[in-house]
Amino acid sequence: MSGVFGNWLATTYPARAHAVLSHKPGGGYVVSVRAPQTTQSGADVLCSAFATGGGRRGAAGINHLADAQLNDFVRQFFQHFSR
């Protein structure tokens, strides 16, 4: 579901990057990232910085982002896409 919502955000607001986080019942998050459609790059680099992350330049994700990593992810997301 987060991928569908991420795609909707990307087509509705194409100049922005988007991250959709879904809280997992046992703790942590599943993360879906969409790069701005104007650049279609960077999502893979951001997500690959985390142990279970990867994907394509325009769309990537993290299978398990620990609760303790949330602030780091948010910081890196804004640093990465505010260039």
C-alpha positions as CSV (number, residue, x, y, z in Angstrom):
1,M,0.0,0.0,0.0
2,S,2.8,2.4,0.8
3,G,4.1,2.1,-2.8
4,V,0.7,3.0,-4.3
5,F,0.5,6.0,-2.0
6,G,4.1,7.0,-2.8
7,N,3.3,6.8,-6.5
8,W,0.2,9.0,-6.0
9,L,2.3,11.6,-4.1
10,A,4.9,11.5,-6.9
11,T,2.4,12.1,-9.7
12,T,0.5,14.7,-7.7
13,Y,3.6,16.7,-6.5
14,P,6.3,15.8,-9.1
15,A,8.9,18.4,-8.0
16,R,9.0,17.0,-4.5
17,A,10.7,13.9,-3.0
18,H,8.4,11.7,-0.9
19,A,8.9,9.1,1.9
20,V,6.1,6.9,3.2
21,L,6.8,5.1,6.5
22,S,4.6,2.3,7.7
23,H,5.1,1.2,11.3
24,K,5.7,-2.5,11.7
25,P,3.8,-4.4,14.5
26,G,7.1,-5.6,16.1
27,G,8.7,-2.2,15.9
28,G,10.5,-0.2,13.3
29,Y,9.3,0.9,9.9
30,V,9.0,-0.2,6.2
31,V,10.0,2.8,4.1
32,S,9.1,3.7,0.5
33,V,11.0,6.6,-1.1
34,R,10.2,8.4,-4.4
35,A,12.7,10.9,-5.8
36,P,11.3,14.0,-7.5
37,Q,10.0,13.1,-10.9
38,T,12.0,16.1,-12.3
39,T,15.3,14.4,-11.5
40,Q,14.3,10.7,-11.0
41,S,17.5,10.1,-9.0
42,G,18.7,9.7,-5.5
43,A,16.2,7.4,-3.9
44,D,18.6,4.4,-4.3
45,V,21.6,6.2,-2.7
46,L,19.5,7.3,0.3
47,C,18.0,3.9,1.0
48,S,21.2,2.0,0.4
49,A,22.7,3.9,3.3
50,F,20.6,1.7,5.6
51,A,21.2,-2.0,6.0
52,T,18.0,-3.3,4.4
53,G,17.6,-0.6,1.8
54,G,18.0,-0.5,-1.9
55,G,16.1,0.0,-5.1
56,R,16.1,2.1,-8.2
57,R,17.2,5.7,-8.7
58,G,13.6,7.1,-8.8
59,A,12.0,4.7,-6.4
60,A,13.6,2.7,-3.5
61,G,12.8,1.5,0.0
62,I,14.0,0.1,3.3
63,N,12.6,-3.2,4.5
64,H,13.3,-2.5,8.1
65,L,14.2,0.9,9.6
66,A,14.7,0.5,13.3
67,D,12.9,3.0,15.6
68,A,16.3,4.3,16.7
69,Q,17.2,5.1,13.1
70,L,14.1,7.3,12.4
71,N,15.7,10.7,13.2
72,D,18.8,9.8,11.1
73,F,16.6,8.8,8.2
74,V,14.7,12.0,8.3
75,R,17.9,14.1,8.6
76,Q,19.4,12.3,5.6
77,F,16.2,12.5,3.6
78,F,16.1,16.3,3.9
79,Q,19.9,16.7,3.3
80,H,19.8,14.5,0.3
81,F,16.8,16.0,-1.4
82,S,17.3,19.7,-0.4
83,R,20.3,20.1,-2.7
